Amino acid sequence: FSGGDIGAVTAAGSYTLSGSTFTVLGSGTDIWNQADEFQFVSEALSGDGSITARVVSQTNTNAWAKAGVMFRETLTTGSTNALVAITPGYGAVIQSRSTTGASSLSTQGPIVTAPYWVRLVRAGTIFTGYISPDGATWSTLGQYTITMASQAHVGLAVSSHANGTLSTAAFDNLTVTAAAPPPPDTQALPRSRPRAPLVTAAVAGGGGATWSVDGVAGGNSTVGTITANGLYT
């Protein structure tokens, strides 16, 4: 993971990692409207996948300060993105920006506060948000369709909603999972043909002959007769 400020923040953000706990400090006006200002601790992820974390704590710099998990196409301020966040005053929220530079959309969830679990899952253009009080029982928060490049950034997002003032959020149980590739198409694999069995037959006039019979299951099992002249009937 690497950290960096997105947008025109006036107090530089940062993050530290101690054991499995990320402490993220972020400033900025908001993650909202056509341009975002926040601290983003992220890594690259290609294709489908998910990110899960527990928001352990969050300082109340504003009722709309945000701490959560995000998929983001680029590190520019107006990038397409999806975010599931916890706020000090308005509970859980999922939001999106479906095209670069467009206005953001959001769906507000229940009024919960940290500590609380958040999860965001990408499946093609569908981004689905989930929340949980314990990391075991999950509720769907909302879903948005976003046309986002396969190569994107995924990570932890913190905005103070008070540019110039840092909000501190702690996260643990962070997991980023890439979607498993589809199983191979076994129907497309070449199938080996069973070796035909050898059959011995008596030939009229003495002697014997050996020939192969189609051994494919379900094939013709009728055996003809070889005459003394070597004709098969």
Disulfide bonds with the S-S distance in Angstrom:
none
